[in-house]
């Protein structure tokens, strides 16, 4: 009987362990280039099983020192939550699911934008697999609006922290514009990601992605202090360690795949598969740089594929200035919409359009099609 019970316990434990995994929901690579012009929409169905407390992780590569990532709502292109508006890209970037965030992304999906990095993959980890343990219980500290307040943390608090762990700073009384600043014992910021990072909800989590971060936690002054927690607009309360217990899920059959990336040929400004859904959420930005040597005799040729017909939806395209309120590139007060019938669209340059292109660049908006190629054809 004892052997039977032990075997049953082992089976139950094993099943629970195997079912708890880090699931891949997006497979890259997807290049997010300069100028905030690139993005990818993770479809709503990828979040159908997500719940409050789950962790979404964006694994990145080839990020520049100044790279930033943004988690945006396709409805209005605003951040899904203030703290996820524009974050530095230093290793994997994580977002904790809340009821508010889930309500948006389960209905409309999630835009990953920003600049100067490449997405390798995106995963979801169940909240149950994120084990949390308090390591510091105060005293608390109200962070003043003039950034003058901070609280010292002793080296011993972080003695059990490992690479891959998250250091969770529990907060309260969070005000609009609240920000956290984490400094080492010399009062230098720990790294660019925590030099005034936005704070929302009841916590901010600083993930230890590299050995160099861990080393900083092991360095202290003569008083034993290794970190100072500062910022503004919130009350610091406690610190916890967050550790992931999930194993990677090798099943990629349901993961969304990023469009294939092509090596651009001479004259091409874009080649790939950029979706412009029927909900008007699609757009594509081109910076001013490619147009600097153009003349008014040059043209842009836009190639695309129409999406399957949907009742009440007429595929359209529009060209706007890549600045401010996206005024029409033609100078018209109201946007000029062109109906799409499957043939390539040609945008000729006159002096006014060329001036706007050379100054601001271009935004392509619309619905009901998939952009496949943009070619700049110069006059002979």
N, C-alpha and C positions, 0 to 999 in steps of 0.2 A: 504493500500500500504506500509506504514512504517513497519507494522508487517511482511509483506511478505518479504521486503528487509532485515530486521533483521534476519528473519528465514533463508533466502538464504545465508547471510553472515555467520551465525552460521554453516550451513551445509558445506559450502566451507572450513571454518576454521577447522571444525571437521575432514573432509576428509583429509585435508592436514596434520593435527596432527596425524591421525591414520596411514597414509602412511609413515610418517617419523619415522623410528624405528631403533633400534640397532639390527641387524640381526646376529644370530648365524651361523657361517660357519664351525665350528669344535667343536664336543662334545668329551670331555675327559671321564675318565682320561687317560693321557699319561705320563708315567714316563720318565723323562730325567735324567738318572743316572750320575754316576761319570765318569771322564775320556774322556768327549766329544765323547762318543761312541753311544749315543742314539739320535734319531731325528725322525721327522715325516714330510711328504710332504703333504701340503695342495694342493689339485688338482686345476688346472687352472680354471675349471668351477665355482669354488666358487668365483672367482673374475670377472666374466663376466660382471656384472653390476657396478663394482667399477669405480670410477672416481677420477681425481686429487683433492686432499684435503680431501678425505675420510680418516677416522681413523680406523685402525685395532688395536684391543685390545686383548692381551693375558692375560687372568685371570689365575693366578697361585696359587699353594698351596704347603705347606710342603717344602718351599725353604730354603736351608741352607744359612748361613750368607755370604758365598763366592760364591753363585750360580751366574751363568751367562747365558744369552740367546743370541742366534745369529739368524739373519734373512738372509738366504743364497739362492743363485741362484742354482738350481739343475744342471745347465749346467757346472759350474766350482767350485761349493762349496764356492765361494767368497761371501762376504756380498753384498746384493742388493744395498747398499749405505754405504759409510764409517762409518757413525754414528750408523749403525745397526750391526756392526761386532761382538762385545762382550760387552753386557751391563749387569750391575748388576741387579739382580732380587729382587726388593723391591716393592711388591704389583703388580698391573696390569702394563703391559708393552705395550706401544703404538707406532705405526708406522704411519706416515703421508704418504699417497700415493702421489707420483709424477709421471709425465709422464714417466720418466726413469724407475722407479720401476714398474709401471703398464705394460710397454712394456715387461718386463721380466716375471712377474708372471702370466700375462694373457696367455702367450705362454707355460711356463714351470712349473708353480706353484711356491710354496714357501716352503723352508725347515725351520723348527724350530728346532734348535739344542741347544748346550750349555752343561751345566752340573748341577746336584744337585737341581732339582726342578721338579714339576709336573704340567702339563697343565690341567686346569679344563675345560676351553672353550675358543674359539676365536670368536670375533665378528667384524662386520663392521658397522661403523656409517657414514651416508652421510655427506658430507662437509657442506651442508646447515644447518645441525642441530648443528654445532659447532659455537656458537656465540662468536665473538671476540670484545673486547673493549680495547682501549689504556688506560693505567693507568700511564705511565711515558714516557715523550717525550724527554728525554735527560737532560743534554748534553751527547754527545757520547764520546767514548774512544777507542783508538787503543790498542789492547792487544799485548804486545811485546813478542818476542820469548823466553825471559828469565823469563817469568811468573811474572815480577816485577810490572806490571800495574794492577790496579783494580779501580772500581768505587763504592762509597757507595750509598746505597739505604735506604731512610727513612722508618720507620715503617708505616707511614700513607699511603704510596703507596699501601700497601696490605690490607687495612682495609676492603675491600669487598670480599676478597678471601675466598672461602669455600672449604671444603673437596670434592674432585671430580673435582675441577677446575684445569686447566693447566696454569702455568705462562710462557708465551711465550716471549723469549728474541729475539728480531729482530736484525739481524746482517748484515754486509756487508763486502766486501773485504776478503772473506774467503779463506785461503790458505790451501794447503795440510797439513794434520796433525793438523789442528786447533782443539783446545779443550777449554772447558769452565769449570771454577771452581767456585762454589757457596759457600760462607762462611757466617757464622753467625757474630754477632757483636763482638765476641771474636776471630775471624779469624779462627775458626774451620770449616771444611767442613760441609755443611748442612746434608749430608748423603753420603754413599759410591758411589751412582749412579752419583753424580755430582763432584767427585774428579778427574777432568780432563776428562770429558765426551767428546767424539768426536762431532764435529760440522760440519754439511754439509748443503748446500742450503743457505737459507736466514734467518733461525731461529733455535732456540733450545727451546723445551718445557719441563718444569719441572712440572710433575703432582703431585698434593697434594692428596695422597691416604689415608693418615692416620692423625688422630688428632694430633699426636706428631709433624708432619711436620708443621701443622698450628700454633701450640704453639710456635715453633721457630720463626715464622714470627711476633709473637706478643711480643717477647722479644727484647729489645733494650738497648743500652748503654745510658749514660747521654746525648749524642749528638743526640739521636733519631734514630741512625742508627741500622737497624736490619739485613741487608744483604750487603755483598760485592761481586760484580761480577768481576771475574778475568779470567785468562786463557792465551791463546797465539794464534796468527795466525788469528785474526779476529778483526773487529771493532764493538764494542757494539753501538747500536743505540737507541732502545726503548724497552718498556715492555708492554705487553698486557695480559689481562685475557682471557682464552678460556674456555667456559662453554658448556657442552653438554645438548641439549634440547630434545634429542630423548628418547623414551620409549622402553623397551625391547620388541622384537617381540617374541610372544609365539609359532609361527609356526616353528617347527624344522624339517619339512618334507624334506627339501632340504639340511640340514646340513650334512657334512661329519662326520662320526663317527670314532674315534680312535680304532685301533684293541683292542680286549678284552685282558686284562692283567691277566696273570695266576700266581699262586703261584708256584714257581719252586720246583720241586721234587729233592731229592738227585741225584747228577750227572748232572742235567740239567743246562746248561749255558744260555739257551734261550728257551722260549716257547711262541708262539703267531702267529702273521701274519705280517711279514715284507716283503713289496713288493720290488722286483727288476725289475723295468719296462724295457721295450724294448729300452729305450733311454739311457741306461747305467748309470742312475743317482743313482741307489741303492747301498748301502754298509752297512756292519754291523761290528762294532768294538768290540773286546774283549780285555780287559786289561790283563796285565801279571799276575795279582794276582791269578787267578784260576789254573795256571799251575805250581805254585811254588813247589808242592809236587809230580809232575808227574815223570814218568820214560819213557824210550824209548820204553817200551812195551805197553804204553797206546795209545788210539786212540780217535779221535773225530768222531762222527756220525752225519751227517747233513741231516735232513729230510726237504722236500719241496713239493710244488705242482707246476706243470707246468702251466703257463698262457695259455690262448687260443692261438692256432697257428696263426702266422702272417707271411705272405709271406716274404721271405728273412731274417727271424729271426731264428737263431739257439740258443736255450737256452744253456748258458754256466756258469761256475763258476770258480773262481780263488781265491787262498789263498795268502795273502801278509803279510809282516811285518808291524806292526802298528807303523811305524815311517818313517820320511823322505819322500822319493819318492815311498813308498809302493813297495819295491823290492819283488820279488816272495819269498815265505817262503822256497822254496826248495834250494835257492841260485842261481838259474838260472838267467842269465843276462836279458832274456826276460820273460814276464809273461807266465805262463803255464796255458792254458785254458782246462777245462774238459767239454766235452759235457754232457748234462743232458738228460736222457731218462725216468725219473720218479722214478727210484730206489734211495735209500739212497746213499749218498756219504760217504766214510770212508777215513779219513785223518790219516794215521799212523805216529807215531813219531819216527824219528831216532835222533841220538845225535845232529846233526846240527839243525834240525827243532826244537827240544826241547829247545836248547839253545836260539834260536830266540824267541820262545814262552815265555820262562821264563824271557827274557830281555825286549822284546817290546810288547808282545801280538800279536793279530791276526786281520787282516782285511779280510772280505769275500766280494768279488765283483762279478759282473756278470749281467746277464739279462735274462728275460723270465721266471721268477719263483717267487714264494712266499715262503720265508723261514718260516718254522713252528716250528722247534725244533733243538737244538744243545745239544748233550749229550756227556759228557766226560766219557768214559768207561776205568776204570783202570784194569790193569792186576791182576789176582787173585794170 
